[in-house]
Amino acid sequence: FPTRRSSDLREAERQRLHERTAKRLYRMLRVPGIRVAPVDHPYLIMKGLSEGRRPLMDRQGNLVILAYDIHGKLWSMQRIAPDGEKRFLRDGRVNGLHHPMRSRGWKYFDGRRPLVIAEGWATGETIVLLTGATVVVAFSSWNLEAVARDFRVRYPHARIVIAGDNDHRKPLEVGPDGQPKKNAGREAALSAAEAVNGYPLLPEFEPDDPGSDWNDRMRRYGADQVRAELLAGLEVAARAFDATT
């Protein structure tokens, strides 16, 4: 069995790798070729987000989504290829990191408006575009709770809303154990909301609808309908928060 010392040594080495990767990222962002993605970037067109505020793009045509900790330190980035494939920097930190949507981001969050935590960049951009809410992206379902806990500590009275994915088709599939797969997005969102006394805000889909997130819903049902759904959900969240304070 591993000893505590060996575990501590592995953790120390992991931290060194994370620090080195963060320093490398700063150098990468200073090289020529990093620029704002064009309106005709294939991923933006595919997601219906080419007219919004566009993220950075590297020289290979990948979107660059920067990842920060709760103190604003840049640690890593997610690359989104034109076809939607997502990759983080090798040896970079991921756990507990988030991406603040829009340039002002959460640093100017005053605690009076909802703070929405979404899974992916496209979902986050969709919510900002339709509602103007303050949004941060957690990158994955398993990272939602870690990000939410950090923001709860920083903003004890914040109205935290978890805009998770609804992987409603997964329970129709059978896993390697012969059991139906879990709706991982929904379960993670509900768990994160419960952990921080927040409010889950999940899109709903018909059984045959392949979508799973708010961006999917916007592209299928249109901006006006989904804007109304999101604003109604945020209003319900606000009343729920007010009822407990």
C-alpha positions, 0 to 999 in steps of 0.5 A: 500500500502507498505510504503517506510520504509517497502520496505527498511526494506525488502530490508535490510533483503534480503541483510542480507540473501544474506550475510549470504548465501555467508558466508555459501557458503565459509564454504561449499566449504571447506568441504571434498568432493568438487572436480573436476567432473569426465569425466563420469559425466552424465551431461557432457556426455549428453552435449558432454563436458566431455573432456573440463575443468570440473567444481567442483562437490559436495558430492551429485554428482551435478556440482557446478557453482560459482556465482560472482559479478562484483567485484569478490565477491563470493555470491552464486552457481548453482547446476546442477544435473546429470539429468540437474536440476538446483538450486541456494542456498536458500536465495542466491543472483542471480541478476547481478551475473555471472560465469567466464569460465576458471580459469583466467576469466574476471579479466585478460580481456584486452578489445581487444578481445570480451567479450561473455556473455552466458546464461548457463554453457554448452553454455559458455563452448561450446563457450570457447571450440570451440573459446577460447573466454573470456566468462562469464555466466549469468545463465538465460535470464533475468539476461543477461542485468544486467550482461552486464550493469556491464561489460559495466561500468567496461570496457567502450570500451569492445566488448560485445557479447551476446550469447543468446538462441534462443527459436524458438519453443516457439512461436509455443506454446500457453500460458495461455492467449491464445496467442503464447508464446514469444521467451524469450531467443532471446528477452532477448539477443537482449534487453541486446545487445541494452542496452550496445551497444553490439552484439547479437550472436544467433544460428539458427535452422530449425523449427522442431529442438528442440534445443535452444542454441549453445550447442544444435547446436554443438551436432546436427551439430558437433564441426567443423561446429559450430566453424566456425559459432561462429568464423564468428559471432565473426568476424562480431561482431568485424567489427560492433564494429570497424565501430562504434568506 
